[in-house]
């Protein structure tokens, strides 16, 4: 059967559907099935992204306190450590040459692997000096959705969803699920027995597993938020918090890994590309980095210092507009919904109908972003950001089902760009493709031929 789809481009209607009348559109379209057995090794159906209805509400309320600004600040030292290790590696690589060419997706995939290993799994991984480590190679396999085996599963879930769920066929390979589950459960058990406390995602999820994780509202007011950060809806945090099972804990670590590994690496790849092509932007950002560094008195960059960097935030915000992590988002109508507009037009979105929101279409619409192909951070300056119409800038989604990890993603991006630009200029090479050609098919935003940039040392 072919389900009808409504494509919604009007910002007011988008806000109405995703925020005001959210109760009619709670769920994403089911693509890979659901999983009702809270203890099985099938993990994707237990992730926050895949859950629906009350299960989603309870899980979002349970996890919400783990992703506040104050919790992200507690993990920031680990992100800085990983980014400093990356810079040290490339400093060693370039000590006797005037720069080397690197493929950006490869560079940033290894960086995000190390960050997620540290912050989500409690592991110390060096994917630059140990390029074939099990964590990185298994992670690469897990996100390879173009594999024939994965495509067969996707097709089977569309044709025989009831059979796939009955057989507990997971989107992820069983051996990969077991690999990551073993890491999480072994780490959690060791910490439980030895009383180890480390400010990372496993610790927060262990608290959530026990039902003792709480939101700290009083600390949030002192933090300056990035423009792209999505705010947590009271709708999402006002529901019952429930203890997690072991497999639910593993599943949340896993989806955190998938989002942090590939999506953030893609974001960084295209940001580096734009900085390479737009040298004036790169130079101005470097000046802000130097100004910030001069206030730190030799100390590593802090969470608060990064948050105060206005031009950094403008640059990252514009990169997220031009190269949105997700090209679209969707909702499925859970009960008949009547749409009425000011012109008297009225129609019904029937229960079960899919609502499709074209994020890239909005980000490239010239009525909202003049000359949309141009990389222009000034769109997000303090004097211009109020001109951005609500409902037209959606890099992390919108409404209660927005991306819960936007704060973590943004600090991960800013930390490595700060460290790299402090030490290197990003230079074009003969293999820097302009314009860039994107891959096609059932995959995330990615370059077809790679994004090649020269890291040229700033200091001899």
Residue, then its C-alpha position, 0 to 999 in steps of 0.5 A: x500500500x502507498x500512504x499519502x504524504x503532505x509536504x508542509x512548507x509554510x512556517x506557521x503550519x510547521x509550528x502548528x503541527x510540530x509544536x502547538x498541536x503536537x499531540x496529533x503528530x507525536x511519532x516519526x514514520x516507522x521505518x525500521x520497526x519497533x521493539x516491545x521487548x525491553x530486554x532483547x538484544x535488538x537495539x534500534x527499536x529501543x532508541x529514543x528516535x524509534x520509540x512512539x507514543x507513551x514509550x517515547x514520552x517516558x523515555x524523553x522525560x527520563x533522558x532529558x536531564x542528561x542533555x542539559x547545558x550544565x551536564x554538557x559542561x561537565x563533559x567538556x574537558x573530555x572533548x577538549x582533551x580529544x580535540x587537543x590530541x587531534x591537533x598534536x597528531x597533525x602537528x607531528x605529521x606536519x613538523x617537517x613540511x609546509x602542510x599536508x592534504x587530508x580528506x576531511x570526512x576521514x579526519x573528523x570521523x576519527x575525531x568524533x569516534x574518540x569523543x564518543x568513545x570517551x564521553x558515551x562509552x567511558x573508553x580512551x581511544x586514539x583512532x589516529x595513532x591506532x586507525x584500525x581499533x575495534x571501536x572505530x572499525x565496528x562503528x564504521x560498519x554500523x553506520x554503513x547503511x548502503x550495505x546490501x544486507x541493510x537495504x534488504x532489511x529496510x525493504x523487508x520492514x516495508x513489505x513484511x513489518x509484522x514478520x520482521x518484528x516477530x523475528x526480532x530482526x534489528x536494523x543493526x547486525x547482531x554481532x555489532x549490537x553484542x560488541x557495543x552492549x558488551x562495552x556498555x554493560x562491562x563498564x557500568x558493572x565495573x563502575x557499580x562494583x568499584x564506586x567509580x564516578x566519571x562525568x560522562x554519558x554512561x554515568x548519566x544513563x546509569x542514574x537514569x537506569x535507577x530513576x534518580x537522574x534529575x534536571x538542574x534548572x538553576x544552573x541553566x540560566x547562567x549559560x549562553x546558548x548557541x543560536x542553533x540549540x533547540x530548547x527542551x519542551x515542557x511537553x517532553x519533560x513533564x511525563x513520567x520518568x522510568x528506570x531503564x533496563x540494561x538493553x535500553x541503556x545500551x540502546x541510548x548509548x548506541x544512538x548517541x554514538x550514531x548521531x555523534x559519530x557520523x552526523x557531527x563528522x559530516x557537519x565538520x567536513x562541510x564546515x571545513x570546506x566552507x572555511x577553505x573556500x571563504x578565506x575572509x570568514x576563516x581569517x575573521x574566525x581565527x582573529x576571534x580565536x586569538x582574542x579568546x585564547x589571549x583571555x585564557x592565560x595559557x589554559x585550555x579553552x573552556x565551555x563558557x569561553x566557546x559559548x561567548x564566541x559570537x562569530x564562531x556561533x555565526x559561522x557554525x549556524x550558517x554551515x548548519x543552514x547550508x549543509x543541514x545534518x538531515x535534509x528533512x523530517x517527518x511526523x505521522x498523524x495519530x488522529x484526524x487533524x483539520x487544517x484551516x488557514x486565514x483564506x478559509x481553506x480547510x482540509x483534513x489530514x487523516x489518521x496515518x497520513x505522513x507529514x513531510x517537512x523539507x528542511x533543506x527546501x526551507x534553508x534554501x528558500x530565497x524568501x527566507x534566506x536571500x542568495x541561499x547558495x552563498x555562505x554568509x555567517x552575517x545572516x546570524x549576526x545579532x542584528x540579523x538573527x531576529x529577521x530569521x522567521x521561526x519555523x524556517x531554521x531547523x538543523x536539529x528539528x523542531x518541537x518536542x521531537x527535536x534532537x536531544x543532543x544539539x548542545x553536545x553536537x555544537x560543543x563537539x564541532x566548536x572545540x575541534x574547529x577552535x583547536x585546528x584553526x589555532x594551529x593551521x590554515x585550511x588551504x585548497x588543493x588540486x583535489x578540492x572539488x568546487x562545486x562539491x558533488x553529493x552522494x545519492x541514495x539511502x545515505x546521510x549527507x556526504x561527498x561523492x569524491x571526498x573533501x580534500x583540504x591542506x592543513x598548513x601550519x601557522x607557526x614554523 
